[in-house]
């Protein structure tokens, strides 16, 4: 794997409070989220490690952690499969022979990827 994950801004357990409701917060495991997308780009997007690293390293959404509650929530608006495929093949990736939604084996693949790379199981955790 390319050294992009040595960036100290890619960390897990970032907690953001909702300014409108102090009893509500979100924890984003940003390192794990980016790492899973990297895996999707390679496995499902059929890109090389070098291509995947280039995509990750040149996309601010993946190199700069969210700064507040709303930014963190927006990252979870779509699943990691979606983000990986859009970054690999563009918004209309499904017109290029890829499934629009995560394939049937995706969750099994993701579980193994998380285990093999010692990532957090949940990338976004909402607390209210």
C-alpha positions, 0 to 999 in steps of 0.5 A: 500500500502506498504511504498515504495513510501515514498522514496524521490528519487521517485518524479515527474517533473524531467527535463533533457536537451538533451546535443546534442540539448539544445532546447530539454528536457524531463520531467519524472514524475518518481513517477507516472511512478513507481506507475502505474507499481506497479498498473499493477503488481497487477491488470494485473500481478495478484501479491499481494501488497507484491509481487509488493512491493518486485519487485519494491524495488528490481529493480534499474530501479524503485528505482533510477531515471534516471540521464540524458536525454537518461536514461529518454527517455529509460524508455518511450521506452515501456509502463507501461503495458509492464514493469509491465508484464515483471517484474511480469512474465518475458520477455515471459509473453504473453506465460503464458496467458497474452496479449502481449499488453495492453488489451482493458480496460487498458486505462480506468483502467489507467485513474482511477488508476491515478485519484485514486492515484492523479498521473500525467497524462503523465509520459513522456513529450517531449519538443522541 
